[in-house]
Structures are given as C-alpha cells and as structure tokens.
Amino acid sequence: MIRSLMRAVVVALLIGASASAVAIDTERAFEDDAMQARYQRLIAEVRCLTCQNQSIKDSNAPLARDLRAVVREQMKAGASDAEIYAFLQARYGDFALYKPPFSARTALLWLSPVVLIALGGFAIVRVVRRRANMDIGVDGA
Amino acid sequence: MRFALPLALFIALGALFSFSLTRDASLIPSPLLDQPLPSFSLPSLADPEETVTEHALAGQPALLNIWGSWCAQCGTEHAFLMELARNGVPIVGLNWNDEQASARAWLERLGDPYVVTAVDVEGRVAIDLGVYGAPETFLVDGGGTIIYKYIGPLTPQVWRDEFMPRLAQLGPGGAGD
C-alpha cells in the first residue's frame, strides 16, 4: 500500500520535472526586463496554429518560431499589445488569440459562463425554496 | 413536467455537441477571404536573381499553392497540380520553410506545375497569408482578390466541388479551360 503510494508520488514528481524541462524559447529576446516580461506574456497569449493546443511560447514548430520573430520585431518597432494582436487577428482570425475579443461571433463564448452561473443560481434558489417549504409541511403535519 | 426544462437543455446541448463533432476543428476560417492578396516581393526558386511579386497572379483567376518538399501531403496533390497545369490553370507556387536545393530537386523529380515559384525565405509572406500548414491553396481572381482558400491536398473531387463553381461565378474565361 505504502509502496504503491510512494511509487505514485515518484511518478508524479517525474512528470512534473519533465514538463518544466521543456522550455523552447530560452534565449532572452530583450535586454530590458520589462520588455522581456511583456514579450513572454504576449507569446503565451498567441496560439500556435499548427499545433493548436500550444501557445507559440511552448511550441518549437517553425511557424511558432516565425510568429515569435514577428512579435519581437513589432515590439522593437514600438507596436502596442493591441496592435500586435490586431496584426495576428487580421491574418489568422480570432482563433490565433487565446483571449479572443468580444464580438457578435464570440459573444456566446464569453457570456456562456455568466449564463450558466445564473441558471445554476436560479436552480439552487428553486431547490432551496422547495426544501424550505417541505420542512414547513413536515412541521405542520 | 419537472424534468421538462433539464430534458430540453440536455437535448439542445446534445444537438450542439453532435453538430460540433462533424466539424473539423483544425480548419480555421481565413479572415482574408474577399480581401486583396497581400503584396510580396520574393526571389524566384528557379532564378534567385529574379523577383516574384503578387502580380504574378494578376490578369486572370489563378491559384497560389503553398508547398514544401518536406510536406508529405504536397506529394499527394502533386500529380493533380500537374494535371491542372496541363489544362491551362495558372498556378503560382510559394515555397515555404524549405531548403531551396531540395525544393528544386523535388520539382525536377516530380515535374513543375508552377508558372513560377516564389521562395518565402523568412516565412513572412506565409504569415501575411495566414498560412499555418501545407499544402494550402488560394483561389485569386484576375483583380487580385482572394476568393477561396483550401487547406489540405487538392483532389479532383475538391476541384469539382469547391473550385469549379467559384470559377464559373467569376465568368467566362475564368476557369482557364
């Protein structure tokens, strides 16, 4: 029992270690710490289109490499975050961004959590009320 | 009656999910449709001294085919591209993420269906085109507007179902036939 538990812990640690070992874009792109931090944040927000479930920060696909170069270049040219995102969006669509902008097409995506929470809240209120009524019924009987 | 609402929700979600399963999530709709082809200026594969621009596609409806000698699916469609070229369809190639020597060897071995092939040395034109895989094929009208983009290897069936109707809409002389 304890042995198998230990084994599980070791496996979990190994998995954790291997995940953190995969750093793709290891070289610093910017001398300036703030710019480097901004670069890291930006590339984590852009989807690698060829691998889809990775950001361009996490992927070593050639397209991800090229897109990182584009982000670096635009930053050096003084583009704002919004301008860089707009550049990618004009070419690859909303799908390129992990946080797509709010629009008619993405309204369902953005609003569905709110709607679902509202529905759940409504359901809870109804159930609680009904139970409260039931208690009264038991007391009265 | 109590279950009417949950049941309706369940059916609605089931319908949504089963519809979503039939879609291929890897096919990303291009925001470039009905937009002008981005301008570019790249060396030609045949002669690096020569420059290829977007005007290589001007004047009549033409295809822009993104390929690389590393791309297995490009080999799948190559014979059909040769057939299209024989039938007079102008195809401009964009060689992407490739070694130029192996790209030239590829065309020598399999034949060259392209009017001209531009070499996307830095991969920037592919990004301007929203390319994320190869092969991809753009249909561009004579005025340089992107009409359609197909992702994956061209086949006679894709040509018949997707390209021919659009070419027919472009009017006489459009189909290159």
Interface residues (C-beta under 8 A of the other chain):
Chain A: L49 T50 Q52 P62 L63 D66 L67 A69 V70 Q89 A90 R91 Y92 G93 F95
Chain B: A25 S26 I28 P29 S30 P31 L32 N97 E122 G123 R124 A126 I127 D128 L129 G130 Y132 G133
